[in-house]
Structure formats: structure tokens, C-alpha cells
């Protein structure tokens, strides 16, 4: 395949779109899973790349901060999630422990991805699942959960977005409750989760009123009204919808739904979304953090919750944009690259069972595996990490083998 640059942000997609012939050797005969040939290829890829990562000292490949985003906790999360339901779960969890660092956590950063909540939440779940095999060096899961809940002291001085703020903290506590069950009660009390949500909604209502916005909820980060998944409305609203059981139905109806509708009306004529309100950069970015890929899970969940076809139609339109323009020149990362974009197709496949979306995900996976010369024009600062580097591709390869169970890491519960 020749590499043709379509713009400064993407390469031309030269894959044939889904058809019975083009899907040969990529999907199985029933078109509901990947082929044996691709399965073998991805298993070999995972094995080779994991061996490469594990042979290197942590300090050489991960950021010193120990976070999920660029630090070693990203590898701990990968091992934790890949252990679920496997016979060797306990052994994989012991491996995960080698990469989650909680001793040096200062309790000064609130979010799952770029803060202390991520390593604490991961360690809590590992401690719970190890049970009697928990080493003495790992605190009991209840104590770890208490340290996680103590981070609420940072709530009022934190931004609202996902990467650094309250929405990321909300994900952390929801993640723990999903994977830890004890005595019929959630480990993180509902009152704690309600308090986080109330703070996010309060900020959103106040800023919307201040700006006299048509959207009843609006948030800013670094003095910009971001719209995408990483720092903006798409990520915050998606997290709130995932936590809807803790939210008053009137707030869902009167604030969250109309805010989703307003946000989805901000799209460009071609179906993509601006990075921020009034952005002068134009229709350039098609990546999870800014642009259509981060809107797909929001649209699909809105469709599930509100039962209106317009949300599904918008998600499918986003998928078409990603297929056309989502082979990013930045590289293969989850945050701003091709592997993150591939998850959009997996999400669409889960919602529709249309094999076209699974096929498209496999094509983007193939691009990431091939690593053709000249297809990563911006080498990441942390080339091994989960959200910027190689580990994101390994995570995608693990997920695409089981497409109906796949979850975009640190975002989809």
C-alpha cells in the first residue's frame, strides 16, 4: 500500500470498504468476529510487543509520574482488564501489581488518567480480586478505597474535564464499584458519587448562565470551551450519562439531554466536530481527544438512554468521517491516533452488529500493526505508554479479538 498524505492531519484511507470480498481473511465466515488468520496475527503481535515492553526497566519506558495516561499504571490497567474471566487471572493480577505504584502518591491529583485516582482505583480492584493471595505489601482493598474517597477534598479546586478533573474522578469511583462487589453494597457510597456529580452539574449550570448559553450545561478548561472527549463537553456528558442512576431524572431531562442536543448541533457540515467553541483552527482534527471519535460513545449511549434515532444516525455519520479521515499522521495512539479511532468502530459494531464497523476497526488495527515507514510523523514523548504509545495498540489488539466485550480504556465502563 502506498502512503498518500491527504492533509497535514491524515493519510488517505486506501483500504477497500467493507464487502464480502474485502472482508476475506479479516472477518470469519459469519462476519461476527475476526478471522483465524487475523487472530493468529494479533496474538503474535501482542506476544512480541509485550515481551519487548516487559524486558525494559519501567523508568526507561514510562513517565515517572506513574499515571495511567503515560506512566506504568497504564500497563497495570492492561493486565487487570485482560485478566478478567481467565483461568490464570490470579497470576496476571500479580503481574499487574508490579506496575501500579501507590507508595509515592501524594493525594494531590484527582483524575483517573492523569492523577492519583487511577493507580488507587486499579490497586483497589487488584487487592479485592487477589483476596487471600494479596501480598503484605499491598494494602487491604477497603483501605485503598478510603484513600480514593479522600481525594474528594480536591473536588472544589479541580477542573471538570476528564483528563485532569472531576469527570476523571467520577470514572475512578464508578470503575471501582463496577469491579468490586461486597455484601450487596457498593464499596464507594452512593452519597460520595452524588457529591461528585453535584459539583460537576453546579459548575456546568453556573458557567452556562454566565455565558448566557443555549446549552443548560457548559464547562471550560484553560479558558476555552472544549467540545471533545478529553477536555470538553463530550467527555463530561458521557461520564454523567454513565452515572445516570445517581442523577435525578429531572436533571437528566432538563439539563443533560438538552446539553447533548446542543453539543451535537455544533458539528461541521461534513460531520466532524470542532475542538472548541469558536475555534479558529477549523475542521482539522479527527481523533479521540478532539473530534468525531470522542462523540461516538456519547451518541450511542444517548441513543440507548433516550431511544431517539437521531443519536444513532449521528454516531454512524461520525463513523463515516473517521473512516475517511481517521488515519492520523500523528501516529497510532489512543488519545490522538489511529488505535483510538479504531475503538469508534468497535463501539458502533457493539450497538448495531453491522459487520462493516468491525471490518473497519480491523483495517485500522492492521495499519497500527504494520507500522509502515513514514506513518508516524509525530513520535510520542512516551512511546511505550497507554495513551500515547505502543501499549495502546496492544490494548486494542486484545480488545478486537473479543469485539463485543471491548471498552475504550479509562473512558467506557
Secondary structure, 3 states (H helix, E strand, C coil): CCCCECCCCEECCCCCCCCCCCCCCCECCCCCCECHHHHHHHHHHHHHHHHHHHCCCHHHHCCCCCCCCCCCHHHHHHHHHHHCCCCCHHHHHHHHHCCCCCCCCCCCCCCCCCCHHHHHHHHHHHHHHHHHHCCCCCCCHHHHHHHHHHHHHHHHHCCCCCCCCHHHHHHHHHHHHHHCEECCEECCCHHHHHHHHHHHHHHHHHHHHHCCCCCCCCCCECCECECCCCCCHHHHHHHHHHCHHHCCHHHHHHHHHHHHHHHHCCCCCCCCCCCECCCCCCCCCCCCCCCCHHHHHHHHHHHHHHCCHHHHHHHHHHHHHHHHHCCECCCCCCCCCHHHHHHHHHHHHHHHCCHHHHHHHHHHHHHHHHCCCCCCCCCCCCCCCCCCCHHHHHHHHHHHCCHHHCCCCCCCC
